[in-house]
Amino acid sequence: MAWVEGMNNRFVVIMAGGRGERFWPQSRLTRPKHLLPIVGDSAMLAQTVDRLDGLVPKENIFVITNVEQRDAVLESCPTLLPNRVIGEPVGRDTAAAVGLAALLVSHEDEDAAFALLPADHVIDNGEGFRSVLNSSFEAAEKNDFLITIGIKPTFPSTGYGYLGRGEEVEIAAGRSVSKVDRFVEKPDLETAEKYLTESSYFWNAGMFVWRPKVILSAIAKHAPGLSGGLDLLREDWSKNGSLIEAMEKVYPKLEKISVDFAVMEKADGVVMLESDFDWDDVGEWPAIARHYPADESGNVFKGDGVAVDSTDNLSFAEDGHCITLLGVKDLIVVQSGDATMVCHKDRAQEVKALAQQVGDKHPGLT
């Protein structure tokens, strides 16, 4: 699908401000998950930017990151325009980032529609991705919708949130647009297995499309404290002409809350389009195994390694290192720089907490 003249009022804002602590020790504050080739040969953010080719012009792509990572983002993605890469002075969770994104796009074109995308998802079917986003743009341009993309589950995940699909409300570019009846937080295994067999539950991918005034109105209604802070940010930016200075003054005072909790789970007009592209948010180390071949004993190596009498392990080694496994099962072994981690696969969701404890004792390692 080629981008055509006349669609230059469509924007994309990529959220790339996380620390990626679930991928410690490879992921660090100055080189987080989205700036690493977790899956594939290029940084996850670079893959996300490349996926937008043909959807919107490059000058319509913004990236919201943090000030510590801004230079690394520009180095990783040289096609990005420097004035489109915005560094948050402090992280205030996704609701604040969404509000900032709406202000950025509104400053360019208050009637534009924009997609809000995470920086670190794996999607191989770029054409299918762009097709779904095109339909979402069309729906957002015609309606006061808050649009989210639903992913049909392929396994009973207990690590993803889910969307419950309701009645169809319209067709956009040949795709069904349906109400979201409910948001479900990460379910237990029994519930996830039930959702897998039903046709009305989808993974919540955290991808959204809307117009600035629609999402800002929803924030004003459901998170008035945050909305007031965003108003101050816009006023200071308009008065003094510097977004950076305005953010330094206002951003630390913004409410810290996720957009799902602040808005999406409360708002009217929340709809979803079903994706027909592959998707994985590779949220923790075990997800890597879904994207690399295993040996005859189920061991997956990214980087150099040797396994003897060992089964179902995941090993990651950076260049110049070799990880050897002898008589072990179901382990994750990661060597990166000046740190090595060994944990059981069943404890992978605790890696973030581990990284935080390491940081308390050895700040230089995180």
Short mmCIF file of the C-alpha atoms (twelve columns), coordinates in Angstrom:
data_MODEL
# 
_entry.id   MODEL 
# 
loop_
_atom_site.group_PDB 
_atom_site.id 
_atom_site.type_symbol 
_atom_site.label_atom_id 
_atom_site.label_alt_id 
_atom_site.label_comp_id 
_atom_site.label_asym_id 
_atom_site.label_seq_id 
_atom_site.Cartn_x 
_atom_site.Cartn_y 
_atom_site.Cartn_z 
_atom_site.pdbx_PDB_model_num 
ATOM 1   C CA . MET A 1   0.000   0.000   0.000  1 
ATOM 2   C CA . ALA A 2   1.656   3.202   -1.131 1 
ATOM 3   C CA . TRP A 3   1.263   6.459   0.729  1 
ATOM 4   C CA . VAL A 4   -0.545  8.928   -1.502 1 
ATOM 5   C CA . GLU A 5   -0.818  12.699  -1.526 1 
ATOM 6   C CA . GLY A 6   -3.791  13.870  0.509  1 
ATOM 7   C CA . MET A 7   -3.114  11.597  3.496  1 
ATOM 8   C CA . ASN A 8   -0.540  13.932  5.023  1 
ATOM 9   C CA . ASN A 9   -2.939  14.739  7.857  1 
ATOM 10  C CA . ARG A 10  -2.351  11.296  9.344  1 
ATOM 11  C CA . PHE A 11  0.291   10.973  12.037 1 
ATOM 12  C CA . VAL A 12  1.939   8.244   14.080 1 
ATOM 13  C CA . VAL A 13  3.320   8.692   17.592 1 
ATOM 14  C CA . ILE A 14  5.579   5.919   18.902 1 
ATOM 15  C CA . MET A 15  5.995   5.461   22.648 1 
ATOM 16  C CA . ALA A 16  9.601   4.532   23.366 1 
ATOM 17  C CA . GLY A 17  10.279  5.554   26.931 1 
ATOM 18  C CA . GLY A 18  10.430  2.320   28.888 1 
ATOM 19  C CA . ARG A 19  13.433  0.770   30.563 1 
ATOM 20  C CA . GLY A 20  12.717  -2.797  29.471 1 
ATOM 21  C CA . GLU A 21  13.647  -4.213  32.870 1 
ATOM 22  C CA . ARG A 22  12.093  -7.590  32.048 1 
ATOM 23  C CA . PHE A 23  14.996  -8.035  29.601 1 
ATOM 24  C CA . TRP A 24  17.737  -7.275  32.071 1 
ATOM 25  C CA . PRO A 25  20.710  -7.647  31.906 1 
ATOM 26  C CA . GLN A 26  20.756  -6.962  28.161 1 
ATOM 27  C CA . SER A 27  18.326  -4.076  28.541 1 
ATOM 28  C CA . ARG A 28  19.656  -1.124  30.545 1 
ATOM 29  C CA . LEU A 29  18.476  2.455   31.084 1 
ATOM 30  C CA . THR A 30  20.749  3.785   28.334 1 
ATOM 31  C CA . ARG A 31  20.043  0.863   25.956 1 
ATOM 32  C CA . PRO A 32  16.531  -0.343  26.727 1 
ATOM 33  C CA . LYS A 33  14.593  -3.097  24.998 1 
ATOM 34  C CA . HIS A 34  13.320  -0.932  22.137 1 
ATOM 35  C CA . LEU A 35  16.883  0.028   21.168 1 
ATOM 36  C CA . LEU A 36  18.042  -3.592  21.028 1 
ATOM 37  C CA . PRO A 37  17.646  -6.331  18.389 1 
ATOM 38  C CA . ILE A 38  15.661  -8.517  20.787 1 
ATOM 39  C CA . VAL A 39  14.150  -10.283 17.767 1 
ATOM 40  C CA . GLY A 40  15.699  -9.737  14.352 1 
ATOM 41  C CA . ASP A 41  18.854  -7.907  13.320 1 
ATOM 42  C CA . SER A 42  17.885  -4.282  13.997 1 
ATOM 43  C CA . ALA A 43  16.593  -2.380  17.015 1 
ATOM 44  C CA . MET A 44  12.919  -2.951  17.799 1 
ATOM 45  C CA . LEU A 45  12.209  0.779   17.406 1 
ATOM 46  C CA . ALA A 46  13.915  0.822   14.000 1 
ATOM 47  C CA . GLN A 47  11.710  -2.082  12.922 1 
ATOM 48  C CA . THR A 48  8.637   -0.158  14.090 1 
ATOM 49  C CA . VAL A 49  9.659   2.934   12.124 1 
ATOM 50  C CA . ASP A 50  10.415  0.888   8.995  1 
ATOM 51  C CA . ARG A 51  6.965   -0.720  9.260  1 
ATOM 52  C CA . LEU A 52  5.375   2.704   8.763  1 
ATOM 53  C CA . ASP A 53  6.858   3.155   5.306  1 
ATOM 54  C CA . GLY A 54  3.946   3.730   2.938  1 
ATOM 55  C CA . LEU A 55  1.499   4.582   5.735  1 
ATOM 56  C CA . VAL A 56  2.494   8.141   6.661  1 
ATOM 57  C CA . PRO A 57  5.286   10.480  5.489  1 
ATOM 58  C CA . LYS A 58  8.384   10.487  7.676  1 
ATOM 59  C CA . GLU A 59  7.778   14.049  8.875  1 
ATOM 60  C CA . ASN A 60  4.510   12.836  10.414 1 
ATOM 61  C CA . ILE A 61  6.233   10.350  12.722 1 
ATOM 62  C CA . PHE A 62  6.860   11.407  16.335 1 
ATOM 63  C CA . VAL A 63  8.702   9.417   18.991 1 
ATOM 64  C CA . ILE A 64  8.154   10.070  22.693 1 
ATOM 65  C CA . THR A 65  11.086  8.777   24.720 1 
ATOM 66  C CA . ASN A 66  12.933  10.050  27.794 1 
ATOM 67  C CA . VAL A 67  15.724  12.585  27.880 1 
ATOM 68  C CA . GLU A 68  18.355  9.945   28.726 1 
ATOM 69  C CA . GLN A 69  17.509  7.919   25.613 1 
ATOM 70  C CA . ARG A 70  16.839  10.665  23.068 1 
ATOM 71  C CA . ASP A 71  20.322  10.673  21.513 1 
ATOM 72  C CA . ALA A 72  20.349  6.872   21.339 1 
ATOM 73  C CA . VAL A 73  16.946  6.899   19.628 1 
ATOM 74  C CA . LEU A 74  18.220  9.260   16.940 1 
ATOM 75  C CA . GLU A 75  21.371  7.185   16.477 1 
ATOM 76  C CA . SER A 76  19.324  3.980   16.198 1 
ATOM 77  C CA . CYS A 77  16.807  5.469   13.737 1 
ATOM 78  C CA . PRO A 78  18.588  7.981   11.466 1 
ATOM 79  C CA . THR A 79  15.458  8.510   9.326  1 
ATOM 80  C CA . LEU A 80  13.675  10.182  12.248 1 
ATOM 81  C CA . LEU A 81  13.585  13.967  12.223 1 
ATOM 82  C CA . PRO A 82  15.295  15.343  15.371 1 
ATOM 83  C CA . ASN A 83  12.489  17.812  16.084 1 
ATOM 84  C CA . ARG A 84  10.037  14.899  16.088 1 
ATOM 85  C CA . VAL A 85  11.849  12.997  18.877 1 
ATOM 86  C CA . ILE A 86  10.584  14.310  22.213 1 
ATOM 87  C CA . GLY A 87  12.259  13.455  25.510 1 
ATOM 88  C CA . GLU A 88  10.118  13.329  28.646 1 
ATOM 89  C CA . PRO A 89  12.023  14.852  31.590 1 
ATOM 90  C CA . VAL A 90  10.454  12.205  33.864 1 
ATOM 91  C CA . GLY A 91  8.309   9.169   33.109 1 
ATOM 92  C CA . ARG A 92  4.647   9.661   34.017 1 
ATOM 93  C CA . ASP A 93  3.180   6.426   32.551 1 
ATOM 94  C CA . THR A 94  1.139   6.067   29.382 1 
ATOM 95  C CA . ALA A 95  -1.773  8.451   30.069 1 
ATOM 96  C CA . ALA A 96  0.576   11.444  30.215 1 
ATOM 97  C CA . ALA A 97  2.386   10.233  27.084 1 
ATOM 98  C CA . VAL A 98  -0.958  9.901   25.293 1 
ATOM 99  C CA . GLY A 99  -1.895  13.434  26.295 1 
ATOM 100 C CA . LEU A 100 1.473   14.753  25.130 1 
ATOM 101 C CA . ALA A 101 1.040   12.891  21.829 1 
ATOM 102 C CA . ALA A 102 -2.355  14.534  21.318 1 
ATOM 103 C CA . LEU A 103 -0.829  17.981  21.948 1 
ATOM 104 C CA . LEU A 104 1.987   17.303  19.479 1 
ATOM 105 C CA . VAL A 105 -0.390  16.259  16.709 1 
ATOM 106 C CA . SER A 106 -2.903  19.006  17.489 1 
ATOM 107 C CA . HIS A 107 -0.081  21.547  17.188 1 
ATOM 108 C CA . GLU A 108 0.427   20.330  13.604 1 
ATOM 109 C CA . ASP A 109 -3.222  19.790  12.623 1 
ATOM 110 C CA . GLU A 110 -5.992  19.759  15.215 1 
ATOM 111 C CA . ASP A 111 -8.270  17.739  12.911 1 
ATOM 112 C CA . ALA A 112 -5.696  15.062  12.098 1 
ATOM 113 C CA . ALA A 113 -6.015  11.451  13.147 1 
ATOM 114 C CA . PHE A 114 -3.033  9.740   14.721 1 
ATOM 115 C CA . ALA A 115 -1.996  6.244   15.684 1 
ATOM 116 C CA . LEU A 116 -0.276  5.638   18.995 1 
ATOM 117 C CA . LEU A 117 2.049   2.630   18.855 1 
ATOM 118 C CA . PRO A 118 4.466   0.862   21.205 1 
ATOM 119 C CA . ALA A 119 8.076   0.801   20.050 1 
ATOM 120 C CA . ASP A 120 8.917   -2.818  20.708 1 
ATOM 121 C CA . HIS A 121 6.415   -5.219  19.144 1 
ATOM 122 C CA . VAL A 122 7.253   -7.935  16.642 1 
ATOM 123 C CA . ILE A 123 5.133   -7.829  13.466 1 
ATOM 124 C CA . ASP A 124 6.390   -9.582  10.347 1 
ATOM 125 C CA . ASN A 125 3.380   -8.858  8.123  1 
ATOM 126 C CA . GLY A 126 3.964   -5.173  7.480  1 
ATOM 127 C CA . GLU A 127 1.430   -4.998  4.666  1 
ATOM 128 C CA . GLY A 128 -1.328  -6.408  6.866  1 
ATOM 129 C CA . PHE A 129 -0.357  -4.039  9.668  1 
ATOM 130 C CA . ARG A 130 -0.573  -1.002  7.398  1 
ATOM 131 C CA . SER A 131 -3.915  -2.171  6.011  1 
ATOM 132 C CA . VAL A 132 -5.457  -2.421  9.491  1 
ATOM 133 C CA . LEU A 133 -4.067  0.988   10.447 1 
ATOM 134 C CA . ASN A 134 -5.475  2.475   7.245  1 
ATOM 135 C CA . SER A 135 -8.957  1.199   8.155  1 
ATOM 136 C CA . SER A 136 -8.507  2.542   11.681 1 
ATOM 137 C CA . PHE A 137 -7.545  5.973   10.382 1 
ATOM 138 C CA . GLU A 138 -10.635 6.031   8.188  1 
ATOM 139 C CA . ALA A 139 -12.893 5.154   11.141 1 
ATOM 140 C CA . ALA A 140 -11.240 7.766   13.390 1 
ATOM 141 C CA . GLU A 141 -11.543 10.495  10.778 1 
ATOM 142 C CA . LYS A 142 -15.304 9.970   10.410 1 
ATOM 143 C CA . ASN A 143 -16.256 9.334   14.035 1 
ATOM 144 C CA . ASP A 144 -15.499 10.381  17.606 1 
ATOM 145 C CA . PHE A 145 -14.106 6.917   18.278 1 
ATOM 146 C CA . LEU A 146 -11.370 5.778   20.633 1 
ATOM 147 C CA . ILE A 147 -10.007 2.924   18.525 1 
ATOM 148 C CA . THR A 148 -7.914  0.037   19.760 1 
ATOM 149 C CA . ILE A 149 -6.520  -2.905  17.800 1 
ATOM 150 C CA . GLY A 150 -7.529  -6.388  18.950 1 
ATOM 151 C CA . ILE A 151 -5.271  -9.395  18.327 1 
ATOM 152 C CA . LYS A 152 -6.874  -12.823 17.977 1 
ATOM 153 C CA . PRO A 153 -5.254  -15.043 20.641 1 
ATOM 154 C CA . THR A 154 -3.070  -17.886 19.415 1 
ATOM 155 C CA . PHE A 155 -2.333  -19.383 22.831 1 
ATOM 156 C CA . PRO A 156 -3.799  -18.972 26.345 1 
ATOM 157 C CA . SER A 157 -1.634  -16.074 27.503 1 
ATOM 158 C CA . THR A 158 -1.793  -15.044 31.158 1 
ATOM 159 C CA . GLY A 159 0.585   -12.149 30.470 1 
ATOM 160 C CA . TYR A 160 -1.651  -10.057 28.204 1 
ATOM 161 C CA . GLY A 161 -4.764  -8.016  28.865 1 
ATOM 162 C CA . TYR A 162 -7.875  -8.872  26.829 1 
ATOM 163 C CA . LEU A 163 -10.664 -7.003  25.046 1 
ATOM 164 C CA . GLY A 164 -14.239 -8.277  24.986 1 
ATOM 165 C CA . ARG A 165 -15.778 -7.482  21.605 1 
ATOM 166 C CA . GLY A 166 -19.388 -6.306  21.405 1 
ATOM 167 C CA . GLU A 167 -21.715 -5.363  18.573 1 
ATOM 168 C CA . GLU A 168 -20.550 -4.080  15.217 1 
ATOM 169 C CA . VAL A 169 -21.026 -0.337  14.747 1 
ATOM 170 C CA . GLU A 170 -19.773 0.205   11.196 1 
ATOM 171 C CA . ILE A 171 -17.487 -0.896  8.372  1 
ATOM 172 C CA . ALA A 172 -14.305 1.096   7.695  1 
ATOM 173 C CA . ALA A 173 -12.336 0.371   4.511  1 
ATOM 174 C CA . GLY A 174 -13.896 -3.082  4.421  1 
ATOM 175 C CA . ARG A 175 -13.198 -3.930  8.066  1 
ATOM 176 C CA . SER A 176 -15.618 -4.398  10.917 1 
ATOM 177 C CA . VAL A 177 -15.552 -1.835  13.727 1 
ATOM 178 C CA . SER A 178 -17.073 -3.155  16.963 1 
ATOM 179 C CA . LYS A 179 -17.734 -1.842  20.435 1 
ATOM 180 C CA . VAL A 180 -15.446 -2.938  23.247 1 
ATOM 181 C CA . ASP A 181 -17.724 -4.344  25.935 1 
ATOM 182 C CA . ARG A 182 -15.061 -4.935  28.546 1 
ATOM 183 C CA . PHE A 183 -11.374 -4.745  29.365 1 
ATOM 184 C CA . VAL A 184 -9.920  -7.736  31.193 1 
ATOM 185 C CA . GLU A 185 -6.658  -7.587  33.104 1 
ATOM 186 C CA . LYS A 186 -4.194  -10.470 32.857 1 
ATOM 187 C CA . PRO A 187 -6.344  -13.578 33.482 1 
ATOM 188 C CA . ASP A 188 -5.523  -16.857 35.151 1 
ATOM 189 C CA . LEU A 189 -4.761  -19.857 32.940 1 
ATOM 190 C CA . GLU A 190 -8.261  -21.338 33.112 1 
ATOM 191 C CA . THR A 191 -9.816  -18.059 31.988 1 
ATOM 192 C CA . ALA A 192 -7.218  -17.575 29.241 1 
ATOM 193 C CA . GLU A 193 -7.953  -21.070 27.925 1 
ATOM 194 C CA . LYS A 194 -11.657 -20.206 27.837 1 
ATOM 195 C CA . TYR A 195 -10.981 -16.984 25.926 1 
ATOM 196 C CA . LEU A 196 -8.930  -18.944 23.389 1 
ATOM 197 C CA . THR A 197 -11.975 -21.028 22.447 1 
ATOM 198 C CA . GLU A 198 -14.347 -18.069 22.181 1 
ATOM 199 C CA . SER A 199 -14.611 -15.676 19.242 1 
ATOM 200 C CA . SER A 200 -15.267 -12.501 21.203 1 
ATOM 201 C CA . TYR A 201 -12.026 -12.072 23.166 1 
ATOM 202 C CA . PHE A 202 -8.865  -10.502 21.826 1 
ATOM 203 C CA . TRP A 203 -5.472  -9.547  23.152 1 
ATOM 204 C CA . ASN A 204 -5.139  -5.860  23.994 1 
ATOM 205 C CA . ALA A 205 -2.100  -4.820  21.966 1 
ATOM 206 C CA . GLY A 206 -1.891  -1.254  23.275 1 
ATOM 207 C CA . MET A 207 -2.236  0.215   19.775 1 
ATOM 208 C CA . PHE A 208 -4.697  3.112   19.423 1 
ATOM 209 C CA . VAL A 209 -6.039  5.464   16.743 1 
ATOM 210 C CA . TRP A 210 -8.045  8.661   17.364 1 
ATOM 211 C CA . ARG A 211 -8.138  12.408  16.790 1 
ATOM 212 C CA . PRO A 212 -6.534  14.747  19.348 1 
ATOM 213 C CA . LYS A 213 -9.752  16.431  20.443 1 
ATOM 214 C CA . VAL A 214 -11.454 13.072  21.009 1 
ATOM 215 C CA . ILE A 215 -8.805  11.625  23.329 1 
ATOM 216 C CA . LEU A 216 -8.228  14.971  25.084 1 
ATOM 217 C CA . SER A 217 -11.968 15.249  25.723 1 
ATOM 218 C CA . ALA A 218 -11.983 11.737  27.201 1 
ATOM 219 C CA . ILE A 219 -9.022  12.605  29.431 1 
ATOM 220 C CA . ALA A 220 -10.824 15.763  30.593 1 
ATOM 221 C CA . LYS A 221 -13.890 13.735  31.530 1 
ATOM 222 C CA . HIS A 222 -12.242 10.778  33.216 1 
ATOM 223 C CA . ALA A 223 -8.880  12.151  34.432 1 
ATOM 224 C CA . PRO A 224 -9.498  15.867  35.110 1 
ATOM 225 C CA . GLY A 225 -6.326  16.264  37.150 1 
ATOM 226 C CA . LEU A 226 -4.183  15.085  34.270 1 
ATOM 227 C CA . SER A 227 -6.235  17.167  31.841 1 
ATOM 228 C CA . GLY A 228 -5.558  20.299  33.870 1 
ATOM 229 C CA . GLY A 229 -1.831  19.604  33.738 1 
ATOM 230 C CA . LEU A 230 -1.971  19.095  29.970 1 
ATOM 231 C CA . ASP A 231 -3.776  22.437  29.641 1 
ATOM 232 C CA . LEU A 232 -0.962  24.129  31.559 1 
ATOM 233 C CA . LEU A 233 1.585   22.406  29.338 1 
ATOM 234 C CA . ARG A 234 -0.136  23.623  26.180 1 
ATOM 235 C CA . GLU A 235 -0.509  27.168  27.550 1 
ATOM 236 C CA . ASP A 236 3.147   27.441  28.557 1 
ATOM 237 C CA . TRP A 237 4.274   25.995  25.215 1 
ATOM 238 C CA . SER A 238 2.083   28.478  23.329 1 
ATOM 239 C CA . LYS A 239 3.114   31.443  25.465 1 
ATOM 240 C CA . ASN A 240 6.864   30.893  25.587 1 
ATOM 241 C CA . GLY A 241 7.410   28.911  22.380 1 
ATOM 242 C CA . SER A 242 9.467   26.125  23.925 1 
ATOM 243 C CA . LEU A 243 7.954   22.693  24.424 1 
ATOM 244 C CA . ILE A 244 11.081  21.477  26.234 1 
ATOM 245 C CA . GLU A 245 10.944  24.266  28.803 1 
ATOM 246 C CA . ALA A 246 7.213   23.807  29.264 1 
ATOM 247 C CA . MET A 247 7.686   20.070  29.859 1 
ATOM 248 C CA . GLU A 248 10.432  20.697  32.405 1 
ATOM 249 C CA . LYS A 249 8.053   22.921  34.374 1 
ATOM 250 C CA . VAL A 250 4.847   20.923  34.099 1 
ATOM 251 C CA . TYR A 251 5.654   17.276  33.416 1 
ATOM 252 C CA . PRO A 252 6.898   16.234  36.868 1 
ATOM 253 C CA . LYS A 253 3.541   17.342  38.320 1 
ATOM 254 C CA . LEU A 254 1.369   15.309  35.920 1 
ATOM 255 C CA . GLU A 255 -0.611  12.390  37.312 1 
ATOM 256 C CA . LYS A 256 1.168   9.068   36.887 1 
ATOM 257 C CA . ILE A 257 -1.391  6.552   35.578 1 
ATOM 258 C CA . SER A 258 -1.849  4.250   32.592 1 
ATOM 259 C CA . VAL A 259 -4.178  5.265   29.775 1 
ATOM 260 C CA . ASP A 260 -6.188  2.052   30.200 1 
ATOM 261 C CA . PHE A 261 -6.954  2.793   33.847 1 
ATOM 262 C CA . ALA A 262 -7.376  6.538   33.341 1 
ATOM 263 C CA . VAL A 263 -9.534  6.537   30.222 1 
ATOM 264 C CA . MET A 264 -10.081 3.420   28.146 1 
ATOM 265 C CA . GLU A 265 -11.811 1.324   30.787 1 
ATOM 266 C CA . LYS A 266 -14.238 4.179   31.577 1 
ATOM 267 C CA . ALA A 267 -14.887 6.009   28.321 1 
ATOM 268 C CA . ASP A 268 -17.760 5.781   25.882 1 
ATOM 269 C CA . GLY A 269 -17.027 5.324   22.200 1 
ATOM 270 C CA . VAL A 270 -14.272 2.726   22.670 1 
ATOM 271 C CA . VAL A 271 -14.205 0.431   19.643 1 
ATOM 272 C CA . MET A 272 -11.851 -2.160  18.193 1 
ATOM 273 C CA . LEU A 273 -10.717 -3.438  14.842 1 
ATOM 274 C CA . GLU A 274 -9.505  -7.007  14.615 1 
ATOM 275 C CA . SER A 275 -6.003  -7.428  13.269 1 
ATOM 276 C CA . ASP A 276 -5.091  -9.908  10.592 1 
ATOM 277 C CA . PHE A 277 -1.347  -9.618  11.051 1 
ATOM 278 C CA . ASP A 278 1.012   -11.600 13.268 1 
ATOM 279 C CA . TRP A 279 1.901   -9.954  16.575 1 
ATOM 280 C CA . ASP A 280 4.044   -10.538 19.635 1 
ATOM 281 C CA . ASP A 281 4.984   -7.985  22.265 1 
ATOM 282 C CA . VAL A 282 7.927   -10.188 23.407 1 
ATOM 283 C CA . GLY A 283 7.298   -9.007  26.939 1 
ATOM 284 C CA . GLU A 284 9.825   -11.213 28.705 1 
ATOM 285 C CA . TRP A 285 12.739  -13.544 27.977 1 
ATOM 286 C CA . PRO A 286 10.756  -16.770 27.302 1 
ATOM 287 C CA . ALA A 287 9.007   -15.049 24.362 1 
ATOM 288 C CA . ILE A 288 12.319  -15.045 22.488 1 
ATOM 289 C CA . ALA A 289 12.001  -18.804 22.016 1 
ATOM 290 C CA . ARG A 290 8.963   -18.269 19.769 1 
ATOM 291 C CA . HIS A 291 11.176  -16.572 17.175 1 
ATOM 292 C CA . TYR A 292 14.293  -18.741 17.000 1 
ATOM 293 C CA . PRO A 293 14.758  -22.435 16.171 1 
ATOM 294 C CA . ALA A 294 15.311  -24.966 18.924 1 
ATOM 295 C CA . ASP A 295 17.735  -27.879 18.825 1 
ATOM 296 C CA . GLU A 296 16.573  -31.481 19.127 1 
ATOM 297 C CA . SER A 297 16.390  -31.115 22.923 1 
ATOM 298 C CA . GLY A 298 14.342  -27.924 22.875 1 
ATOM 299 C CA . ASN A 299 17.224  -25.576 23.669 1 
ATOM 300 C CA . VAL A 300 17.170  -22.158 22.000 1 
ATOM 301 C CA . PHE A 301 20.418  -20.266 21.559 1 
ATOM 302 C CA . LYS A 302 20.739  -16.640 20.506 1 
ATOM 303 C CA . GLY A 303 24.453  -16.204 20.240 1 
ATOM 304 C CA . ASP A 304 27.108  -18.848 20.804 1 
ATOM 305 C CA . GLY A 305 26.384  -21.818 23.075 1 
ATOM 306 C CA . VAL A 306 26.723  -25.539 23.694 1 
ATOM 307 C CA . ALA A 307 24.258  -27.807 25.536 1 
ATOM 308 C CA . VAL A 308 24.990  -31.310 26.852 1 
ATOM 309 C CA . ASP A 309 22.277  -33.420 28.490 1 
ATOM 310 C CA . SER A 310 20.174  -30.275 28.777 1 
ATOM 311 C CA . THR A 311 16.612  -29.603 27.637 1 
ATOM 312 C CA . ASP A 312 14.229  -26.699 27.020 1 
ATOM 313 C CA . ASN A 313 16.647  -23.918 27.963 1 
ATOM 314 C CA . LEU A 314 16.972  -20.413 26.533 1 
ATOM 315 C CA . SER A 315 20.463  -19.006 26.204 1 
ATOM 316 C CA . PHE A 316 21.512  -15.519 25.136 1 
ATOM 317 C CA . ALA A 317 25.153  -14.518 24.706 1 
ATOM 318 C CA . GLU A 318 26.624  -11.373 23.216 1 
ATOM 319 C CA . ASP A 319 29.456  -11.523 20.684 1 
ATOM 320 C CA . GLY A 320 32.635  -13.052 22.020 1 
ATOM 321 C CA . HIS A 321 30.971  -15.128 24.713 1 
ATOM 322 C CA . CYS A 322 29.905  -18.761 24.736 1 
ATOM 323 C CA . ILE A 323 27.351  -20.125 27.201 1 
ATOM 324 C CA . THR A 324 27.644  -23.820 28.058 1 
ATOM 325 C CA . LEU A 325 24.853  -25.859 29.624 1 
ATOM 326 C CA . LEU A 326 25.353  -29.220 31.306 1 
ATOM 327 C CA . GLY A 327 22.576  -31.316 32.837 1 
ATOM 328 C CA . VAL A 328 20.076  -28.468 33.274 1 
ATOM 329 C CA . LYS A 329 16.465  -27.943 32.256 1 
ATOM 330 C CA . ASP A 330 14.051  -25.011 31.791 1 
ATOM 331 C CA . LEU A 331 16.625  -22.297 32.497 1 
ATOM 332 C CA . ILE A 332 17.118  -18.824 31.060 1 
ATOM 333 C CA . VAL A 333 20.798  -17.868 30.913 1 
ATOM 334 C CA . VAL A 334 21.710  -14.380 29.727 1 
ATOM 335 C CA . GLN A 335 25.185  -12.891 29.430 1 
ATOM 336 C CA . SER A 336 25.366  -9.207  28.558 1 
ATOM 337 C CA . GLY A 337 28.219  -6.832  29.221 1 
ATOM 338 C CA . ASP A 338 29.200  -6.876  32.865 1 
ATOM 339 C CA . ALA A 339 26.299  -8.973  34.142 1 
ATOM 340 C CA . THR A 340 24.986  -12.524 33.863 1 
ATOM 341 C CA . MET A 341 21.545  -13.771 34.857 1 
ATOM 342 C CA . VAL A 342 20.375  -17.319 35.458 1 
ATOM 343 C CA . CYS A 343 16.753  -18.000 36.294 1 
ATOM 344 C CA . HIS A 344 14.112  -20.685 35.898 1 
ATOM 345 C CA . LYS A 345 11.610  -20.073 33.119 1 
ATOM 346 C CA . ASP A 346 8.791   -20.169 35.668 1 
ATOM 347 C CA . ARG A 347 10.298  -17.115 37.389 1 
ATOM 348 C CA . ALA A 348 10.740  -14.973 34.252 1 
ATOM 349 C CA . GLN A 349 8.025   -12.523 35.308 1 
ATOM 350 C CA . GLU A 350 10.177  -11.656 38.338 1 
ATOM 351 C CA . VAL A 351 13.165  -10.439 36.310 1 
ATOM 352 C CA . LYS A 352 11.972  -6.825  36.566 1 
ATOM 353 C CA . ALA A 353 11.971  -7.048  40.370 1 
ATOM 354 C CA . LEU A 354 15.398  -8.686  40.232 1 
ATOM 355 C CA . ALA A 355 16.757  -5.856  38.081 1 
ATOM 356 C CA . GLN A 356 15.435  -3.304  40.559 1 
ATOM 357 C CA . GLN A 357 17.166  -5.093  43.456 1 
ATOM 358 C CA . VAL A 358 20.401  -5.244  41.471 1 
ATOM 359 C CA . GLY A 359 20.079  -1.521  40.798 1 
ATOM 360 C CA . ASP A 360 19.737  -0.797  44.511 1 
ATOM 361 C CA . LYS A 361 23.064  -2.514  45.222 1 
ATOM 362 C CA . HIS A 362 24.890  -1.895  41.953 1 
ATOM 363 C CA . PRO A 363 23.433  1.155   40.149 1 
ATOM 364 C CA . GLY A 364 25.927  0.838   37.328 1 
ATOM 365 C CA . LEU A 365 24.526  -2.543  36.286 1 
ATOM 366 C CA . THR A 366 21.070  -1.267  35.363 1 
# 
